[in-house]
Amino acid sequence: MPILQSSIKSARQSVLRRTRRLPFKTNMKTEIRRITDLMKEGKKDEAIKAMSKAFKAIDTAAKKNIIHWKNAARKKSLLSRMTSPKK
């Protein structure tokens, strides 16, 4: 446990920040999982329609510094490649 008053406050703030940011990360992971599941089932049209929600969730997480912006770009690229027509 922290001893200094500033350390106690910092620990309290980090817990609050984590609980505030957690839903955004959970939502992002859920949307990504939804697209991957749809692609595994062969429902490509539904997966393409769900892309906008997934992109929005990824962008929101990046904006709130939950994930790095390059990590967000990588996730979006992966989803785009997954739903694009094969060459």
ZATORDO-762365 format. One line per 4 residues: number of its first residue (from 0); their letters; for each residue x, y, z of N, C-alpha, C. Coordinates in steps of 0.1 Angstrom, whole numbers, plus 5000, padded with zeros to 4 digits. Layout:
N
NUM) A) X,Y,Z,X,Y,Z,X,Y,Z  ...
END
This chain:
87
0) MPIL) 5008,4988,5000,5000,5000,5000,5009,5013,5000  5004,5023,4993,5012,5035,4993,5012,5042,5007  5023,5049,5010,5024,5055,5023,5022,5070,5021  5028,5076,5011,5026,5091,5009,5012,5094,5005
4) QSSI) 5008,5106,5009,4994,5111,5005,4993,5112,4990  5003,5117,4983,5002,5118,4969,5001,5104,4962  5008,5095,4967,5008,5081,4962,4994,5075,4964  4988,5077,4975,4974,5072,4978,4964,5078,4968
8) KSAR) 4966,5091,4966,4957,5098,4956,4959,5093,4942  4972,5091,4939,4975,5086,4925,4969,5072,4923  4970,5064,4933,4964,5050,4932,4949,5051,4931  4943,5060,4938,4928,5061,4937,4924,5066,4924
12) QSVL) 4932,5076,4918,4929,5081,4905,4930,5071,4894  4941,5062,4895,4943,5052,4885,4932,5042,4885  4927,5039,4896,4915,5029,4897,4903,5035,4890  4900,5048,4893,4889,5055,4887,4891,5056,4872
16) RRTR) 4903,5059,4867,4905,5061,4853,4903,5047,4846  4908,5037,4852,4907,5023,4846,4892,5019,4845  4884,5022,4855,4870,5018,4854,4863,5027,4844  4867,5039,4842,4861,5048,4833,4864,5044,4818
20) RLPF) 4877,5039,4816,4881,5036,4802,4878,5021,4798  4875,5013,4808,4874,4998,4805,4862,4996,4795  4851,5002,4796,4840,4999,4786,4844,5002,4771  4853,5011,4769,4857,5014,4755,4865,5003,4750
24) KTNM) 4874,4998,4758,4882,4986,4753,4874,4974,4751  4865,4972,4760,4856,4960,4759,4847,4961,4747  4842,4973,4744,4834,4975,4732,4842,4972,4719  4854,4977,4719,4863,4976,4708,4865,4961,4705
28) KTEI) 4869,4953,4716,4871,4939,4714,4859,4932,4709  4847,4935,4715,4835,4929,4711,4832,4931,4696  4834,4943,4691,4831,4946,4677,4841,4938,4668  4853,4938,4672,4863,4930,4664,4860,4915,4664
32) RRIT) 4856,4910,4675,4852,4896,4676,4840,4893,4668  4830,4903,4667,4818,4901,4660,4821,4899,4645  4831,4907,4640,4834,4907,4626,4842,4894,4623  4851,4890,4632,4858,4877,4629,4849,4865,4630
36) DLMK) 4839,4865,4639,4829,4854,4639,4821,4854,4627  4817,4866,4622,4809,4866,4610,4816,4861,4598  4829,4864,4597,4837,4859,4586,4839,4844,4587  4841,4839,4599,4842,4824,4600,4830,4817,4596
40) EGKK) 4818,4823,4598,4805,4818,4595,4803,4819,4580  4810,4828,4573,4808,4830,4559,4799,4841,4556  4795,4849,4565,4785,4860,4563,4793,4873,4560  4799,4874,4549,4808,4885,4545,4800,4898,4544
44) DEAI) 4788,4898,4539,4780,4910,4537,4777,4917,4551  4773,4908,4561,4770,4913,4574,4783,4919,4581  4794,4912,4578,4807,4916,4584,4811,4930,4578  4809,4932,4565,4812,4945,4559,4803,4956,4565
48) KAMS) 4790,4953,4568,4781,4963,4574,4786,4966,4588  4792,4956,4595,4796,4959,4609,4809,4966,4610  4816,4968,4599,4829,4974,4599,4829,4988,4604  4818,4996,4601,4818,5010,4606,4817,5011,4621
52) KAFK) 4809,5002,4627,4809,5002,4642,4822,4998,4648  4829,4988,4642,4842,4984,4647,4852,4995,4645  4852,5002,4634,4862,5013,4631,4859,5024,4641  4847,5027,4644,4843,5037,4654,4848,5034,4668
56) AIDT) 4846,5021,4672,4851,5017,4685,4866,5017,4686  4873,5013,4675,4888,5014,4675,4893,5028,4676  4887,5037,4668,4891,5051,4668,4888,5057,4681  4877,5054,4688,4874,5060,4701,4884,5055,4711
60) AAKK) 4888,5042,4711,4898,5037,4720,4912,5044,4718  4915,5046,4705,4928,5053,4702,4927,5068,4707  4916,5074,4705,4914,5088,4709,4916,5090,4724  4911,5080,4731,4911,5081,4746,4924,5075,4752
64) NIIH) 4934,5072,4743,4947,5067,4747,4946,5054,4754  4936,5046,4750,4935,5032,4756,4944,5023,4748  4945,5025,4735,4955,5018,4726,4962,5029,4719  4974,5025,4714,4983,5034,4706,4976,5036,4692
68) WKNA) 4979,5047,4686,4972,5050,4673,4977,5041,4662  4990,5036,4664,4995,5026,4654,4988,5013,4656  4986,5009,4668,4979,4997,4671,4964,4998,4665  4958,5009,4666,4945,5011,4660,4945,5009,4645
72) ARKK) 4956,5015,4639,4957,5014,4624,4959,5000,4620  4967,4992,4628,4969,4978,4626,4957,4970,4627  4949,4973,4637,4936,4965,4639,4926,4968,4627  4926,4981,4623,4917,4985,4612,4921,4978,4599
76) SLLS) 4934,4978,4597,4940,4972,4585,4937,4957,4584  4938,4950,4596,4936,4936,4597,4921,4933,4593  4912,4941,4599,4898,4939,4596,4895,4942,4581  4901,4952,4575,4899,4955,4561,4904,4944,4552
80) RMTS) 4916,4938,4556,4921,4927,4548,4913,4915,4549  4907,4913,4561,4899,4901,4564,4886,4901,4555  4880,4913,4553,4868,4914,4546,4869,4917,4531  4882,4920,4527,4884,4924,4513,4884,4911,4504
84) PKK) 4880,4913,4491,4881,4901,4482,4895,4896,4480  4896,4883,4480,4910,4877,4479,4915,4878,4464  4928,4880,4463,4934,4882,4450,4938,4868,4445
END
